[in-house]
Amino acid sequence: MSLTLAQLERLARADIARLRAPEGWLQAGIPRFARLFGRDSCISALQLLADDPTVAAATIRALAARQGSVFDRRREEAPGKIPHEVPVRTEDRIRLEVRKRFRWGFPYYGSIDSTSWWVRLVDRYVAATGDRALLGEVTPNLERAAGWMAGPARIGIDGLVAYQRRNPAALLHQGWRDSGLAEVSITPPVAIVEVQGYHADAGAALARLGVTVPGGATGPSAALVDERFWMADEGIHALAVGGDGQVAHMVTSNPGHLLGTPILSPERANQVADRLFADDLWTPGGIRTHSTRDPWFDGDSYHLGSVWPHDNWIIHEGLRAIGRHDDAARVRDAVLHSLCTLEEIPELYAVDADGTPRCLPISQRVQAWSSGAVISFLATA
């Protein structure tokens, strides 16, 4: 027994309705993440942009209103930075502040990529809707975001975009895989690979929006990323470069997020795309986060080998951007088939050796960027 695609779409829309805040943006998920998350909310809004642009408009405004204005070590806030996590319900504010009072405060800003995702969302929203009024409203926020991206986000490692927590009790890793990587030894500051592409793409977006970037650039050059991350023996970029200059020589899905960004040449983009379909990453249920050949691989883990629908959606969009539509369709169909088999749209799932998808106890059963991926996938089917 499994869901039809029509039933899956109805479930996705019901999940989105459950997650929609009164202001129109999407909570990341329930029950654990019923809050405004910078990265998650921007990606969900992008997934739904063609279907309902009001979600994007509400997300842009909600995050702009909470943009960083001061330097605060405990909350890892900085002027121009878009927040990572914002409790909005009274019960969440109380519960989270009690639970984390000796760790960090809220809004919490420990994300290296929420700001670039927000800039990219503004750019895509304006291009899709022509809403110059909203652009005028948030132009000062875009200018402050550009200042942060060109300055504090580039904290070393030869000009790469990197993060290093300022609060020793806060998140160690501040890219989208912010859990699980703590097991992997990477000396901070950490330049995670996909963020290099996000920032380069956001820099191009700022230029299109007419925002001047201090110093003229927000991301590293393609040549620098190639020099520091490329693993010739694997045919793909490494996961990260540490502050000690050591490369985290691991094959992951993360470089797939570079597809369609200015950071990859056409040749490199096709090499990365080819590598994502090798049998240590590719499964009948989609692309794994982590290679099965790596010592850290755990297919039942949160971030070290499970399959995430939103991760696959980002790669799908990148494949389409470089003209590999058949490969994009492979990714789309694999994820949709898995979700129909699971009869739910979870945050992540495992794929067993025989290709069967399996729900995991660590996964939330309702997650905005998973349901948003379904709606976006179906629109391209």
C-alpha positions in Angstrom: 0.0 0.0 0.0 1.4 3.4 -0.9 0.1 6.9 -1.7 -0.6 8.1 -5.2 1.0 11.3 -6.3 -2.3 13.1 -5.9 -2.6 11.9 -2.3 1.0 12.9 -1.7 0.3 16.4 -2.9 -2.8 16.7 -0.7 -0.7 15.6 2.3 2.0 18.1 1.4 -0.5 21.0 1.2 -2.1 19.9 4.5 1.3 19.9 6.2 2.1 23.4 4.8 -1.2 24.7 6.1 -0.4 23.3 9.6 3.0 25.0 9.6 1.9 28.4 8.3 2.2 31.1 10.9 -0.5 33.8 11.1 1.9 36.3 9.4 2.2 33.9 6.5 5.7 32.4 6.8 6.3 28.7 7.5 7.5 27.2 10.8 10.3 24.8 10.1 8.5 21.7 11.5 6.5 20.1 14.3 6.8 19.2 17.0 10.4 20.2 17.6 10.9 23.1 15.3 7.7 25.1 15.5 9.6 28.4 15.0 11.0 30.8 12.5 14.3 29.4 11.1 16.2 31.6 8.7 17.7 29.0 6.4 14.7 26.6 6.6 12.0 29.3 6.0 13.9 30.8 3.1 14.3 27.4 1.4 10.6 26.5 2.0 9.5 29.9 0.6 11.7 29.3 -2.6 10.1 25.9 -3.0 6.6 27.5 -2.9 7.5 30.6 -4.8 5.7 29.7 -8.0 2.7 28.2 -6.1 2.2 30.9 -3.5 4.5 33.9 -3.5 2.9 35.4 -0.4 4.9 32.9 1.7 8.1 34.4 0.3 6.9 38.0 1.0 6.0 37.1 4.6 9.3 35.3 5.1 11.3 38.2 3.7 9.6 40.7 6.0 9.7 38.4 9.1 13.5 37.8 8.8 14.3 41.5 7.9 12.5 42.6 11.0 14.8 40.4 13.1 18.1 41.1 11.3 21.1 41.5 13.5 21.9 45.0 14.7 24.6 44.6 17.3 27.5 42.3 18.2 26.3 39.9 20.8 28.6 37.0 21.6 26.1 34.9 23.4 23.5 35.0 20.6 26.2 35.1 17.9 24.5 38.2 16.5 26.2 40.7 14.2 25.0 43.7 12.3 23.4 42.6 9.0 23.1 38.9 9.9 19.9 37.1 9.3 18.9 34.9 12.3 19.1 31.2 12.5 16.3 30.5 15.0 13.5 32.7 16.4 10.9 31.5 18.9 7.7 33.3 18.3 5.2 31.6 20.6 5.2 32.5 24.3 5.5 28.9 25.4 8.5 28.4 23.1 10.2 31.5 24.4 9.9 30.3 28.0 10.7 26.7 27.3 13.7 27.4 25.1 15.1 30.1 27.3 15.0 27.8 30.3 16.5 24.9 28.4 19.2 26.9 26.8 19.7 29.7 29.3 23.2 28.6 29.9 23.9 28.1 26.2 22.6 30.9 24.0 19.8 33.4 23.8 17.1 34.2 21.3 16.9 35.3 18.5 19.9 33.1 17.9 22.2 33.9 14.9 24.5 31.0 14.7 24.1 30.3 10.9 26.7 31.0 8.2 24.1 30.7 5.4 20.8 32.2 6.5 21.9 35.6 5.3 22.8 34.4 1.8 19.6 32.3 1.5 17.6 35.4 2.5 19.3 37.5 -0.2 18.7 34.8 -2.8 15.0 34.6 -1.8 14.6 38.4 -2.2 16.2 38.2 -5.6 14.0 35.3 -6.8 10.9 36.8 -5.3 11.4 40.2 -7.1 12.2 38.5 -10.4 9.1 36.3 -10.1 6.6 39.0 -9.0 8.1 42.3 -10.0 7.2 43.6 -6.5 9.4 46.7 -6.4 7.6 48.0 -3.3 8.8 45.1 -1.1 12.3 45.5 -2.6 12.3 49.2 -1.6 11.1 48.2 1.8 14.0 45.8 2.4 16.8 47.5 0.5 18.3 48.9 3.7 18.3 45.3 5.0 20.0 44.1 1.9 22.7 46.7 2.3 23.3 45.6 5.8 23.4 41.9 4.7 25.9 42.8 2.1 28.1 44.4 4.7 28.0 41.3 6.9 28.7 39.0 4.0 31.6 41.0 2.7 33.1 41.4 6.2 32.5 39.2 9.3 31.5 36.2 7.2 35.0 36.0 5.8 37.0 35.3 8.9 40.0 33.7 7.4 41.2 30.6 5.6 42.5 32.5 2.5 39.3 34.5 1.9 36.9 31.6 2.1 33.6 32.1 3.8 33.9 30.4 7.2 32.3 30.1 10.6 33.6 29.8 14.1 31.3 29.9 17.1 31.8 32.9 19.4 29.8 31.4 22.2 31.6 28.1 23.3 28.2 26.6 24.3 26.5 27.4 21.0 26.3 25.4 17.8 29.7 24.0 16.7 28.7 23.6 13.1 26.6 26.4 11.4 25.8 25.1 8.0 22.7 23.1 7.2 24.3 19.9 8.6 24.6 21.4 12.1 24.2 18.0 13.9 26.4 15.0 13.5 29.4 16.7 12.1 30.6 17.3 15.6 31.8 13.7 15.4 34.1 14.6 12.5 37.3 16.4 13.4 37.5 19.7 11.6 39.6 22.5 13.1 37.7 25.8 13.3 37.1 28.2 11.6 35.3 25.9 9.2 34.8 26.7 5.5 32.0 24.4 4.5 31.8 23.8 0.8 28.2 24.7 -0.2 28.4 28.1 1.5 31.0 29.2 -0.9 28.5 28.9 -3.7 25.6 30.4 -1.7 27.6 33.5 -1.0 28.8 33.9 -4.6 25.2 33.5 -5.8 24.0 36.0 -3.3 26.7 38.4 -4.4 25.3 38.2 -8.0 21.8 38.6 -6.6 22.8 41.8 -4.8 24.2 43.2 -8.0 20.9 42.4 -9.9 19.0 44.2 -7.1 21.2 47.3 -7.3 22.9 46.9 -4.0 26.5 47.8 -3.7 28.7 45.2 -2.0 31.5 46.6 0.1 34.8 45.6 -1.5 32.9 44.3 -4.6 32.5 40.7 -3.6 30.8 38.5 -1.0 32.2 35.1 -2.0 35.5 33.5 -3.0 36.5 33.0 -6.6 35.8 29.8 -8.4 39.5 29.3 -8.8 40.1 29.5 -5.1 37.3 27.0 -4.3 38.7 24.6 -6.9 42.2 25.0 -5.4 41.2 24.4 -1.8 38.3 21.9 -2.1 38.7 19.8 -5.3 39.5 16.1 -4.7 40.9 14.9 -8.0 40.9 11.3 -6.8 37.1 11.5 -6.1 36.0 13.8 -8.8 34.1 16.1 -6.4 34.8 18.8 -3.8 35.6 18.0 -0.2 33.1 18.7 2.5 35.2 21.5 4.2 38.5 23.1 4.8 39.5 23.7 8.4 41.3 26.6 10.0 44.5 24.6 10.1 44.4 24.3 6.3 43.5 20.6 6.4 40.9 19.4 4.0 38.0 17.3 5.3 38.4 14.6 2.6 34.9 13.3 2.6 32.4 12.6 -0.2 29.0 14.1 0.6 26.0 15.6 -1.1 27.1 19.1 -0.1 28.9 20.0 -3.3 25.6 19.3 -5.1 24.4 22.6 -3.7 27.1 24.4 -5.8 25.3 23.4 -9.1 23.9 26.4 -10.8 26.0 28.9 -8.7 28.8 31.1 -10.2 31.3 29.1 -8.2 31.5 26.2 -10.7 32.7 26.1 -14.3 30.6 24.1 -16.7 33.2 21.3 -16.7 33.3 21.2 -12.9 29.5 21.3 -12.7 29.2 18.2 -14.9 31.9 16.4 -12.9 30.1 17.1 -9.6 26.8 16.0 -11.1 28.3 12.7 -12.4 29.8 12.0 -9.0 26.5 12.4 -7.2 25.1 9.4 -9.1 27.9 7.0 -8.1 26.6 4.1 -6.1 28.1 5.3 -2.8 25.8 8.4 -2.8 23.0 7.5 -5.2 20.1 5.2 -4.1 16.7 4.3 -5.5 15.4 6.7 -2.8 17.5 9.7 -3.7 21.0 11.0 -2.9 22.5 10.3 0.5 24.1 13.0 2.6 27.3 10.9 3.0 29.2 8.3 1.1 28.8 4.7 2.1 32.5 4.3 1.7 33.4 6.9 4.4 34.3 5.6 7.9 31.7 8.0 9.3 28.8 6.7 7.3 25.7 5.8 9.2 22.6 5.4 7.0 20.3 5.7 10.1 21.9 8.9 11.4 20.6 12.4 11.2 23.3 13.8 8.9 25.9 11.1 8.0 24.1 9.1 5.4 20.4 9.5 5.5 18.4 11.0 2.6 16.8 14.4 3.0 14.1 15.5 0.6 15.1 19.2 0.7 18.8 18.3 0.1 17.7 16.4 -3.0 15.5 19.3 -4.0 18.4 21.8 -4.0 20.5 19.4 -6.1 17.5 18.9 -8.4 17.2 22.6 -9.0 21.0 22.8 -9.6 20.8 20.0 -12.2 18.0 21.8 -14.0 20.0 25.0 -13.9 22.9 23.4 -15.8 20.7 21.7 -18.3 20.7 18.1 -16.9 17.0 17.7 -16.9 17.0 13.9 -17.2 19.2 13.6 -14.1 17.0 16.1 -12.2 14.0 14.0 -13.1 15.8 10.9 -11.6 16.3 12.7 -8.3 12.7 14.0 -8.3 11.1 10.7 -9.1 13.3 8.8 -6.6 12.2 11.1 -3.7 8.6 11.2 -4.7 8.4 7.4 -5.0 10.0 7.0 -1.5 7.6 9.4 0.1 4.6 7.7 -1.5 6.0 4.4 -0.2 6.5 5.9 3.3 3.0 7.4 3.2 4.3 10.5 4.9 6.7 13.4 4.2 9.3 13.3 6.9 12.4 15.4 7.5 14.7 12.6 6.4 14.6 8.8 5.9 16.9 5.9 5.5 17.3 3.8 2.4 18.2 0.2 3.0 20.6 -1.9 0.9 17.7 -3.2 -1.3 16.6 0.4 -2.1 13.6 0.4 0.3 13.0 3.7 2.1 12.5 3.5 5.9 11.3 6.0 8.5 13.7 6.9 11.3 12.7 7.7 14.9 15.0 10.8 14.8 13.0 12.3 11.9 10.2 14.8 12.3 7.1 13.6 10.5 6.1 17.1 9.4 8.8 19.4 8.0 8.2 22.5 5.8 11.1 22.0 3.4 10.2 18.4 2.8 6.6 19.2 2.0 7.7 22.2 0.0 10.0 20.0 -2.0 7.0 17.8 -2.9 4.9 20.7 -4.2 7.9 22.0 -6.2 8.8 18.5 -7.6 5.2 17.9 -8.7 5.2 21.2 -10.6 8.1 20.0 -12.7 6.9 16.5 -13.3 
